[in-house]
Amino acid sequence: MSETLQTTTQWGKLTTTLSGYVGIDTLQEQMRKKALKRGFEFHIMVVGGSGLGKSTLVNTLFKAQISRRSCTNESEGTIPKTVQIKSVSHVIEEKGVRLKLTVTDTPGFGDQINNENCWLPILEFINDQYEKYLSEEVNVSRKKHIPDTRVHVCLYFISPTGHSCRPLDLEFMKRLDKVVNIVPIIAKADTLTLEERYAFKKRVREDLEFHGIQFYPMKSLDEDEEETAINQALREKMPFAIVGSDREYQVNGKSVLGRKTKWGLIEVENKNHCEFALLRDMLIRTHMQDLKDVTDSIHYENFRRERLEMHSEFAGPTPPYHEMGESNL
Ligand SMILES: Nc1nc2c(ncn2[C@@H]2O[C@H](COP(=O)(O)OP(=O)(O)OP(=O)(O)O)[C@@H](O)[C@H]2O)c(=O)[nH]1
């Protein structure tokens, strides 16, 4: 029986008929095995004012004590003087798949009386990671595997004021949307009623649109109709209204993560109670690889191009290839 190989994407519409089985279909399995051996890396950054639930959310997302707060013995209630950027890395494993997860926290963001330029250290941190990656990449003797410390997603916590975005929120996202994948979320959504939540989300979306702020997943990067349909559904739900908790309660004999309020138990993973599950599914189950791809092919690529252009302007025009050889003689 003959097998048909259809290539209709980047190679154009070319159909070649194979006269028998050759085993191209095993490529997927070969790649899976290689990737499993190497393990995966993911870097998540959380930004937002003190006490908005950043540490709780990362612990809830990965069902483990992985936040900066859980890994250091900082005294509760200390207000940092400036934005401090702290990263912690963990290797987590599930069903034989290893993930090196780095969580970068930015305690103190927006806590000052004068918050002018408080986004700058965060921008510098993100660019520093690109710079590290670039210097490894252009190294004459490159490592077989370049450690990837680039930030793949930045969760931006919006305070549940019920009004609209603060100027600082807009300033941060305007400055950073071209360098990192931003996912805006409404923190502590249990403090808003359902009507307030809905109206607040709408106003935040309008604010973002008015200011031309791009958030992940970007419309311009959808590759096909299927992706557009999935991503459009996510975009319409954003910013996700999140409730975080690392406490478990018993509901119908099952233990669930939740927060007990005056009105009853809010189940964190119940899609009727909040949008935590949507966020978790997007970050971990459906879009983790895409977040990494967009970081690599869009944000890092922009940095790399600018950096190399800057370098070539500084160094003058690159001589033709044969002259480069001669000058080395
Ligand atoms: N109501 C409510 N409280 C929350 C939620 N998430 C966290 N909290 C509580 O808010 C307080 C602060 O939570 P953290 O996770 O430490 O907040 P943080 O943003 O990491 O704080 P800093 O490290 O000081 O910036 C804790 O008492 C949490 O239990 C939430 O979704 N809703």
The ligand as a MOL file (V3000), in Angstrom:
LIG
                    3D

  0  0  0     0  0            999 V3000
M  V30 BEGIN CTAB
M  V30 COUNTS 32 34 0 0 0
M  V30 BEGIN ATOM
M  V30 1 N -9.0500 37.2910 49.0850 0
M  V30 2 C -7.9690 36.7870 48.5380 0
M  V30 3 N -6.8170 36.7510 49.2310 0
M  V30 4 C -5.7270 36.2180 48.6400 0
M  V30 5 C -5.7540 35.6990 47.3170 0
M  V30 6 N -4.5160 35.2410 47.0140 0
M  V30 7 C -3.7590 35.4700 48.1050 0
M  V30 8 N -4.4790 36.0470 49.0860 0
M  V30 9 C -4.0230 36.4400 50.4230 0
M  V30 10 O -3.3570 37.6980 50.3120 0
M  V30 11 C -2.2410 37.7450 51.2080 0
M  V30 12 C -0.9620 38.0460 50.4250 0
M  V30 13 O -0.6910 36.9660 49.5420 0
M  V30 14 P 0.7550 36.7190 48.8950 0
M  V30 15 O 0.6120 35.5840 47.9760 0
M  V30 16 O 1.7740 36.6450 49.9500 0
M  V30 17 O 0.9250 38.0880 48.1060 0
M  V30 18 P 2.2130 38.6340 47.3380 0
M  V30 19 O 1.7020 39.4260 46.2070 0
M  V30 20 O 3.1350 37.5220 47.0120 0
M  V30 21 O 2.8380 39.5730 48.4360 0
M  V30 22 P 4.3030 40.2890 48.4290 0
M  V30 23 O 5.2950 39.2090 48.3840 0
M  V30 24 O 4.2960 41.0490 49.7320 0
M  V30 25 O 4.3460 41.2070 47.2760 0
M  V30 26 C -2.2050 36.3810 51.9110 0
M  V30 27 O -2.8740 36.5280 53.1450 0
M  V30 28 C -3.0030 35.4750 51.0000 0
M  V30 29 O -3.6470 34.4160 51.6790 0
M  V30 30 C -6.9920 35.7490 46.6080 0
M  V30 31 O -7.1240 35.3250 45.4650 0
M  V30 32 N -8.0580 36.2980 47.2740 0
M  V30 END ATOM
M  V30 BEGIN BOND
M  V30 1 1 1 2
M  V30 2 2 2 3
M  V30 3 1 2 32
M  V30 4 1 3 4
M  V30 5 2 4 5
M  V30 6 1 4 8
M  V30 7 1 5 6
M  V30 8 1 5 30
M  V30 9 2 6 7
M  V30 10 1 7 8
M  V30 11 1 8 9
M  V30 12 1 9 10
M  V30 13 1 9 28
M  V30 14 1 10 11
M  V30 15 1 11 12
M  V30 16 1 11 26
M  V30 17 1 12 13
M  V30 18 1 13 14
M  V30 19 2 14 15
M  V30 20 1 14 16
M  V30 21 1 14 17
M  V30 22 1 17 18
M  V30 23 2 18 19
M  V30 24 1 18 20
M  V30 25 1 18 21
M  V30 26 1 21 22
M  V30 27 2 22 23
M  V30 28 1 22 24
M  V30 29 1 22 25
M  V30 30 1 26 27
M  V30 31 1 26 28
M  V30 32 1 28 29
M  V30 33 2 30 31
M  V30 34 1 30 32
M  V30 END BOND
M  V30 END CTAB
M  END
